[in-house]
Structure formats: structure tokens, C-alpha cells
Amino acid sequence: MTVLVTGGAGYIGSHMVWELLDAGESVVVLDRLSTGFEWAVAPEAKLVVGDVADKELVGGIIRDSHVDAIIHFAGSIVVPESVADPLAYYENNTSKTRTLIETAVREGVSHFIFSSTAAVYGGAGLEPVREDARLAPESPYGLSKLMSEWMLRDAGLAHDIRYTALRYFNVAGADPRGRTGQSTPGATHLIKVACETALGKRPFMQVFGTDYPTPDGTCMRDYIHVSDLAAAHRLALQRLRAGGQSLVANCGYSHGYSVLEVIESVRRAFGRDFEVKMGDRRPGDAAAVVANSDLARAELGWTPQRDDLDQIVADALAWERILTSKNSARG
Ligand code: UFG
């Protein structure tokens, strides 16, 4: 049995590949390498460079490698980009996922794990959001993912395929063993941006808005360590293989940190100050987005091991340093 990981050369996907290999699984990665990196794929995994919507290619991989499960990370993930170019998001995220599901059904792959997002919810309140909260994506990105969840639901009713869609909150950090991490240039994610600023890769960073209805006026998010997220997928795989029914579950820690708390944590990890400017709100940001993760804990038996902002930040900073040396070695 082999697990096919799409987008396995990307940030979360490359952690998943290590998680599976560490658990003794056989892994094939399918990635176009449009934003991922060949070097990010663990050498023990087989890398196929190609598109998830290439039916012949994917069918061949499934048959040749005896794939029994697909973990589907490949997709576009930048919210403002999805607003500027919605059709590209519906093509790359929704349409190609449809084709991949069709190939899975045709080839008899009955376990499918899908990367979904907290962006399927509308502007959440300060309370942790449950899976049965109102679904009201505010961007084409969120809608492209929600439509994929719905296609999986309907395919699951009509065909022999069971799925788990995990709705990620704010994924951050890096492999604690330093094997992979967030490497895409031009990052916009808070922890990555703060680590880059600490290391002098940016002259300063900005806090987007200080007048939100939160305790310190800055936005609150539920930051989850990427290794805990990968572990949730592994548990979802085990559960599906054991006959578990389809499931949609949040992946977060159920508590939030403000932007200022995150920056303080980066200052502690770095040991020195760096320049932070207070700026205006960024369009589209909700005041708080925090998961209720009871369902993932109960159904997957998921017990996060790295629920500690300082550890997330320390791992992200360590990876940022590794990346600096990798990039300078490459010239
Ligand atoms: N922020 C700053 N300065 C920065 C970067 C971010 O103040 O330089 C703030 C943002 O305004 C926000 C918080 O830090 O309040 C977190 O921002 P991120 O960009 O790190 O993450 P988002 O919460 O905007 O987005 C995340 C995922 C998306 C997903 C979304 C769903 O990255 O993929 O959650 O809610 F769609």
C-alpha cells in the first residue's frame, strides 16, 4: 500500500511526507514544482513532477504503486490573489480537485484526505468556531475549498470513496528536526514574516491594525504547529483504513494569540529586538479566528504534542536560519 501525496514538495505536504515515512509508509509525491521545491521532498519518497488533473499520469501512479490513499495538498493558497484572479483559483483548486476525485473513484482509491481551511467560515467571532458554524467564505480561495468539500461529500454518497477534510487554522512552525519548513519566497504569514524580520531579511514589519475588539487591539489567530497538523492527517488515514466514515474536522488548538503576542514570542526566541511598525488594518482580516477542535480530538484521537507558541516560533526561526544557509550555498 502506498500513499499518494499531492503537493508533497510544498510547505505542509513536505512535512506530511516525513510524517508518513517516519511511520513506515511508502509514499509517492505528485507535484508540479510551481511553488514547491524538489529538495523539500524526502529522498525516500518517489517524486513525480506533474499535474493532479493529468488523469493518465495519476491513473498510472495509482496502478503502478498500488496507491490506497490520496492526501491532497496541491492547490493555490493566497487569499488576496484569489480575489484578484478567482477563475484561476476555481480552476486550480476546485476543477482540478474534481478531476483528481474522479480519477480516484475510477481507479478504486477509496481513502481521500483533503486540505481544507478555516476560510470556509465567514468572519468568525471571538468564540472558537465549530464545524457546524455558518459556512460563508469571504474569498474565492475559501469558496474553492468549500466546493471541493461538497464534491467529496457527493462523491462519497455515490461511490466507494470515504474522505476526511481537515479545516486548517493558522499553520506555522517547521519540522523540529530541521528537515523541511516554509520556504516559499514572498511570504505574507505572520510568523514567517516576523522571523524574516528578526533575521534581517526585511528591514521592518508591520502590525496590521491595532483597533480590533480584542484584548490588545490586534487580531487573534489559532496557530497550529505544522507537525501536529501532519499527525492529524496520519491519524485520519489510519481511521479511514480502519473503516471510519467520512469526516470534516477543524485543526487548531482552540485558543488564540494576538499579533503582538506572536511578535513578543519571536523577540524572545531571537533574543533581540527588531523593528515593528503599527499600521492600518489589512482588508479582509477578521478580528479573531479560533478553532473548536473537539471533533478532531474525539474522532481522530488527536492529541497535539506541540501546542506551545514559543515552540512553534522557535522551530520557525530555526528553519529560517537553515533556509538562509541553503540559499547562500546555492548562490
Ligand atoms: N499580520 C500582521 N503583519 C504581517 C502579517 C500578518 O499584522 O506582516 C496579521 C494579519 O493581519 C492577521 C494575522 O497577522 O491578523 C495572521 O495573518 P496571516 O497572514 O499569517 O494569516 P491569516 O489569518 O490571514 O490567514 C490564514 C491562512 C490562510 C487561510 C486563513 C483562514 O494563512 O491560508 O487563515 O482564516 F485562508
Residues whose N, C-alpha, C, O or C-beta is under 5 A from the ligand:
A	BS01	UFG	I77 T117 A118 A119 F169 N170 T188 H189 L190 V193 Q206 V207 F208 C219 R221 V259 R282 D285 V289
